Amino acid sequence: MLEDADKYIEQDKELINQVVFTFYINNELDQAEGFGEYYLDSYNTYKPLLKTMFAVYLANGDNKSAENRNFLSSILTVKSKEIIVRYSNNV
């Protein structure tokens, strides 16, 4: 029974991310941001939604929201962080 609940929660996360992404692609950035932020509190560890919201914030020019929510540490892998640090040291 619990496995079924987990399955539906996972499907819910996927659907929410698809809706936010669709708003983003259609340049309905206010809708994407509002809808995505509503669900970020519930699904704050779901990486696809975090990635989508990071893109939405950047498209809106809202860099502070991306920084305040600490998206980069949540969505980047250790290897990606190493590459960014290495690149920024060489620039």
Residue, then its C-alpha position, 0 to 999 in steps of 0.5 A: m500500500l505504501e509503495d502505491a502512495d510513493k508511486y503517486i507522489e513521484q508521478d505528482k512531482e513529475l507532473i508539477n515539473q512538466v507544468v512549470f517547464t511548459f509555462y517556462i518554455n511558453n515564456e509565461l514566466d510569472q505563471a512558472e514562478g508562481f506555480g513552481e514556488y508553491y510546490l518548492d516547499s513540498y518538493n524541495t529535494y526533487k532535482p528536476l523541479l529545482k533545475t527548472m526553477f533555477a532556469v525560471y529565476l534566471a529567465n526572470g532576471d531574479n538571480k537573488s532567488a536562485e542564490n537565496r534558495n541555494f539551488l547550485s549546491s542542490i543540483l550540481t554534482v561534486k564533479s561539476k562543482e570541481i570543474i566550476v572552481r577550476y575554471s573560475n580559478n583560471v579566469 
